[in-house]
Amino acid sequence: MDGRGYSRVQRADPTSSTTPATTGSEMEKLVLHEDPVSGNCYKIRLVAAHCGLPLERRFYDIMKGETRTPEFLAQVNANGRIPVLQVGDRCLPESGAACFYLADGSQLIPTDRFERADMLRWMFFEQYNHEPNVATLRFWLAFVGEERLSAEQRAMLPIKRKAGEAALDLMEEHLRVRDYFVGGRLTLADVALYAYTHVADAGGFDLSRWPAVQAWCVRIAALPGHVTMNS
């Protein structure tokens, strides 16, 4: 099962540009229940890496229904979804909540009140405008396969493509005059949007159409402490 179902520990590059929210000795053991190909799961790994926090990983294959078993539903997430960040014996579903928990007190969350709200604005945009289209097309085309899509899903392809392009257009406009989304530095807004944007080609989006977005992706990947999705 290509490593699924066992655990390993991710440790961050000590040269990371952000300040850890707390040290490993002060925080309860962190376990990420994930599917490694999921961008939502990757967001949490990326935040942990930038905050210098050790993260144990437990893998599940959503294509095989491994998050719908009675054991998973009872012990990890009754909603049957990943990612879930386990903190000690408590479980925290939803990628945005998990990222905020890990980054609390770090430079990934602005101290300025307006910038903090603006960061949340882009995180909400990612979940409502970007991820349902850019990420869904990646999943349908790269993992399910177009030939296995239902008639209803195939009918949705052009609609989701148009909506995904609109989301990338908005990002392009914003990034033309900025290096990062909020406050001139890396925040959770960048992490949230980077996860599925940098692999958008798998859903048929050619990022060369959005040069500012493409340059931003290169910028994020070059930061100290960065980890790749397949690491």
N, C-alpha and C positions, 0 to 999 in steps of 0.2 A: 504493500500500500504506500509506496513512495514516501515513507516517513510519517504518514498520518497516524494519529492515535498514540504517538509517543511525545515526550517532552524534551525541550532543550532550552537553554538560556541564551538570550540576546543581551550583550553588554555594549554599552555605548562607547564611542571614541571619546577619550578624556579631553580632547581638544575642542569639544563642542562649544559653539558660540553662545549658548544659553546657560543660565545659572540653574542648577537643579533646584526643584521645589523643595526637596528634602533629601537627606542621604538615605542610602539603602538600609542602614541600621535603624533609622527612625521610622521607616515606613513598613507596614505589614507586607508579607510576601505577595508579589504581584504575578498573576497568572493570566495569560491571554488565551481565551478559547476562540479559535479562529480557523478560517480556511485561508491558506497562504496566498491564493490567487485573488482574494477579495480586496478591493481598494479600501473599503471601510475598515477592515482589519489592519491594513497597512498603515492607515492614519495613526493608529494607536502605537504601533511599533516605531513609527517615525518620531512621534512625540516623546516616547520613552528614550529613544536614542539621543535626541537633542537635549533632554533633561538629565541624561546620565543615570537612568534608572534601570536596574536589571529586571528583565521580564522573562518569565518562563512561558513557553508556548505549548499549547495543546491543540492538535490539528483535528479537524473534522472535514469530511467531504460532503458538502451540501447536495451534490448530485446523487449521492447514495442515501440521502435521508438521514445522515448521522446526527443531525440536530433535531430530529423529530422522534427520537427514541424515548420511551418512558423514563429512562434514567436521566437523559439530558433535560427533559421537560421538568422533572422533579427537582433536580439538583443544580442546574445551571441557569436556564431561562425558560419559563413557562410559555413564552411567546415563540419558542422554537427557532430562534434566530441567533446568528453571530454577526459581529463580535460581541463578546462579553468579557469584561475585565473583572477578574476575581481578586478582591483585596482581602487577604486573610481568608475568612470563611464567608465573606459577603460578596455578592455578585452584582455587577453594575452593567446592564445592557446598554446599547446605543453608543455608537462611536463618538458622537459629540460630547456626551456626558463623560465617557471614559477619558477622552483627550483633555477635557477641562479638569478632571480630577488629577491627572498626572501633571499637568502644566501649572496648576494653581500655585502662585507664588514665584513663578519663573518669568523670564523675559518674553516667553511666548504669549503671555496675556498682558496687554498694556495696562499701565497704572492709571492713565488718563481716562476719565469716565466716558467721554465721547468716543475715544478710540476703542475702548473696550466694547462699547455698544456697536460700533462700526464693525469690529471683528465678528461679533455675533451676527450682524446683518449678512456678512458674506458667508458665514457658516450656514445660515438658514437658506440663503440663495443656493448654496451648493446642494442642499438636501431637497429643495423644492423645484429648482429650475435646471440644475446641472446634472446631478446624479440620476434622476429618473429617466434621463434621455441619453446622455453620454455613456454612463455606466451600463444602462440596460441594453443598448445596442452592442456594446462590447460583450456582455454576457450572452445575448442571443446569437450573435454571429461567431464569436470565438470559442464559446464553450457548449452551447446547445447545438448550433449549426442551423443555417437558414432552412435546410431541407427538412428539419424536424420541428420547425415552428408551426403553430396552429394557423389556420386561416385568419383568425382574428389578430394574431401577432404579426403576421406578414402584412396585413392591412395597416398596422400601426407603424411600420418601418419608416415610410416617408414623413409621417407626422412627428415621430421622435427625432428623425434626422433634422428636420427643420427647427424643432425646439432646441436641440443640442447645438446647432449652428448659431441660433440666437443667443444662447448662453455664452458661447465662445466669443461672439461678436461683442457682447457687453464686457467680458473680461479683457478683450483686446483694447477696447476704447479706454478702459481704466488703466491698463498697464502701459499704454503708450507714453505716459508722462510720469510713471512711477516704477520703482524697482520691485516693490512689494505692495500688497493690497492695503495695508494699514500702517501708518506711523513710520514708514521708511525702513522697516526691518521685518524680519520673519516673525509671524504670529500664527496662531491657530487657524486664521483665515487662509493663509498660504498652504498650510498642511492639508486642510480639508479639501481645497480645490486642486492641489497638486496630485493627490492620490489617483484620481481617475483621469485627470487631464493628460498626464504624461504617458498614459497608455491608450489614449483616445483613438490612435490609429487602428487598434484592434477592432474598433467599432465602425471603421470606415471614415474617420475624420482625419483629413490631412492637415496637420498643424502648420505646414508651410503657408497656409492661407491666413494664419494668425501669427505674424512674426513676433509681435511683442509677447504673446503668450508662449511661443516657442523659446524665446530668449529667457523669459522668466523661469521656464522649466529647467533650462541649462543652469541658470543662476542657483536655483534651489538645490540641484544635484551636486553643485560644487561646494556647498557649505560644509564646514567642519562638522563631523558627527552624523552626516547623512548616511542612511542605509537604503539599499535598493529593495524593491518589492520582492525580488527573488532571492534575497540574502537569507 
